[in-house]
Amino acid sequence: MIGPSEVVASFDDPADNLAFDEALLRAAPEAPVLWIWRNTDCVVVGRGQKIEREVKADVCASDGIPVLRRASGGGTVFHDPGNLNITLVLPGPSHRPLEALGELMTATVAELGLPSRLGDRGLFVGDAKLCGFAVFRTRTGLLAHSTLLVSTAAERVGRYLTSAPADPRPLDSHRSRVASLAEHGLRKGVADVTAAVRVAATAQLGELATRKPSDEEWEWHRSLQHTRYHYPEWHAEGAQRK
C-alpha cells in the first residue's frame, strides 16, 4: 500500500525549484507528498498577476533580484533563505485544500510555541501575517503551498513589493503587515522549524517515507523547465512555450 511521503530535493536556481514544485503535482501521486524547500533571493508572483501592479521592478533590477512566476494563484511573495516553503500535494478531488494546509501550518506554529489564527489566505500571529497560502488544481489532484517567515525581515519584503494600488483588481495581492518568527521573538533556526513541520505533517498525514524524486517527477521537471520556468515569457506574462 502506498503511503504519504516526503520528497527530498533542492536546486540552486529558484526557477528550478518552482518547476519541481509543479512537477510534484503533474506526476499525479497516489498518496500525499510533502516537500520542504527554500529559495535564494527572488520575488514570486501568482499565475495571473501583473508584475507592474505587484513588484517594484526597478528596485529588483538594481538589487539583482529576479522576478519569477509560479503556476498557482494567490499573492506575490518575497523569497530568501530565511523563508521556508512547504508544499503539500494531495491526490484526487479535495473540496477544502486550504483547510488542510491551514491545519498543517497552524499545528507547525503551535509546535514552535506560538498562538496563531487562520485568516484570508494565510496564517497570522496577532495582526501580522506569518504564512501565505496558494493552491493549484489539476484533474488528478491539487497542490497547496505555504511560505513560513522564519527570519526574513519585514523591511526586505517591503523593499521589493508595491503598496496596494488605488484601483484594486481581483487578482491583486491582499496586502498585510508581515512579521517573521524571529520578529515575534522566536529565534529558531531553519532546521528546528523544518522539524516542526515534519511533526505536524506526520500527525496529519501519517508516517512519512523519506524518498528521492521519482522518474516521473524528474521527467515533469525537465518538461516544465523547458515550457515554463526557463522561458522568460512565462515569468513576464504567464505565457508558456508550446
N, C-alpha and C positions, 0 to 999 in steps of 0.2 A: 504494500500500500504506500502510495506517495504521500509524504507529509510536508509540512512547511519547512522552508529552508532560508538560510542567509547566504547570499552570494557575496564572494569576496573579490573585488576588482577595483583598480584605481588607475587613473590616467593623468598625465601631466597637463594635457590640453583641456580646458573647460568644455570646448565643443565636443570632444570625445566622451566626456562624462555625460553630457546631455544626450548624445547619441545612444550611449549604453543604457541610460535611464529609460528611454523609449523602447529600446530593443528588448528589455525585460518584459514589457507588455506585449510587444508584437510576437514574441516567441510563444505566447499563449500557454503559460504554465498551468498545470493541473492542480496545483496547491499554492497557497500563499508564498510570496517571495519577499524577503526584506533585503534592502541594500542601504548601507550607511556610508556616506561619502562626503568629500569636501572638494571645493574648487579653489584655485588661485583667484586673485582679484579680478572680478568681472561684474557686469550688470546683466541680468537676465530678464527679458520682457516676456509677457504671456503671449500665446499664439496669435491672437487677433489685435494686439495693441499697437498703437502708433508710437514709434520711438520719440518723435518730436514732442509728444504730449507727456512722456514719462521720464525722459532722460536729459540731463544737461550734457548734450553730446560734445560741446566744446571743451568742457572740463574733463570729460572722459578721455577725449583725444589728447589733450595736453598732458594728462597723467598716465597715458598708455593703458587705459582701462578698456578692454574690449566690451562691446555691447552685443549680446547674443540673444537668441530666441529659442524657447522650448516649445514642445508640442501641446502642452496643457494650457488651459485658460488661467484665470487668476491674475494677480497683480505683479508688478515689477519688483524685483528684489536685488539687493547687492550681496554678492558672494565674496568671501575671503576665507582664509584658513580658520578664522575664528567663528565661522558659521557652519554648523553641521547640517547636512541634508539627509533626510530619511525618506526612502522610497518604499511604499508598500503596494505590491501588485496582488490583486485578488482575482481568481478565476470566476468565470460565469457572471450572470447578472447580479448586481447588488444595488439596492434602492437607497442605501444610506452610506455611501463611501466616505463622506466627510465625517460621519459619526464614528466609523471605525478608526479613521486616522485621528480624530479628536480624542477618542478614548486612549489610543496609544500614547499620544503626546501628553495628555493630562496625567496618565499614570507615570510617564517618564519624569515629568516635572515634580510630581508628588514623591517619587523615589529619591529625587535630589533634595527634597525638603522644602519646596515652595508651594504655597497655595496658588491656584490659578482658576480661571474661568474661561469657558468657551464663548467666543464672540463671533462676529461675522467674518467667516473665512480665516479664523486664526485663534490663537490661544493668548490670553492676556494675564499678566500679573499686575494687579492694580489697574491703572488706566493705560499701561504701556504694553504694546504688542511684543510678544516673545517669539511666537511661531506664526508663520503664514502657511496657508494650505492651498493646494490646487489639485484638480482632478482631470484625467483624460480617459475616455472610454473607447473601446472597440467592441465588435460583436462578441468577442470571446472573453472579455474581462475588463478590468479597469485598473488604472494606476492612480494612486493618491500619494502626493508627496508633500513634505513639510520642510521648512527651514527651522533651525533652532539656534538662536543667537547665543553662543557660548561666551565669547569675549569681544565680538565686533563692537566698536564704539559707535554710538548713535550719530556722532558727528560725521563719520565716514559715510554712513547711509545718506545723510542729508546733503553731503557734498555732491553726490552724483545723481540723485533723483530730484525731479521737479516738485514744486508745491502743487496743490490741487488746482487745475485750470479753472478759470472763471466761468467756462461754459461746459459743465460736466456732461460726459457721454457714458453710455452703458458699459463700455469696455475699459474705461479709466480705472486705475488702481484706487482702492479705498484707502486713502491716506490715514495713517495712525501714528501716534508717537511710538517709538520703539525703544526698548532697553534690553540689554543682554543679561544673561545670568550674572556676569561679573558686576554689572551696574546695579543689580539687585543685591549685591554683597555676597553672592555665591561664586567664589573663585575656584571652580573646579576645572581640571584640565579636560581636554577633548577625550582622553582615554576613559576618565571617570564618567563623563556624560554618555559616551558610547556604551559603556557597561550598563548604565541605567536604561538606555533604550532597549538593550537586549533583554534585561529583566522584564520590562514592561511587555515586550513583544512575545516573550515566552509565556507569560501569564495569559495573554490574549489569544495567541495562536496555537500554543503547544510547543513542545521541544523543537528547537530549530536545528536542522542539519546544516553544518557549515560546508560549503562547496565552492568549486570554481565555476566560472561560466560554462554553460553547455555549448555544444557545437552550434545549435540553432540560435542561441543568443549571440554568439560571435558572428554568425552569418548575417543576422539582422543588424548587428552593429556596423559591419562593413557596408552593408547596403544603405543604411541611414546616413553614414558619413558621406557617402557619395551623393545621395539625392537631397540631403538637407544640410547637415551640420558642417560640412566642409565647403558649402556652396554659399557665397556671400549674399546672394539674393534672398536666401531663406532668412538669414538673420536681419536683413534690412527690411524686408517686406512680407515675409511669410510665404514666398513663392518657392516651390521645390522643383528640382530638375527632373525631367521625365526620363 
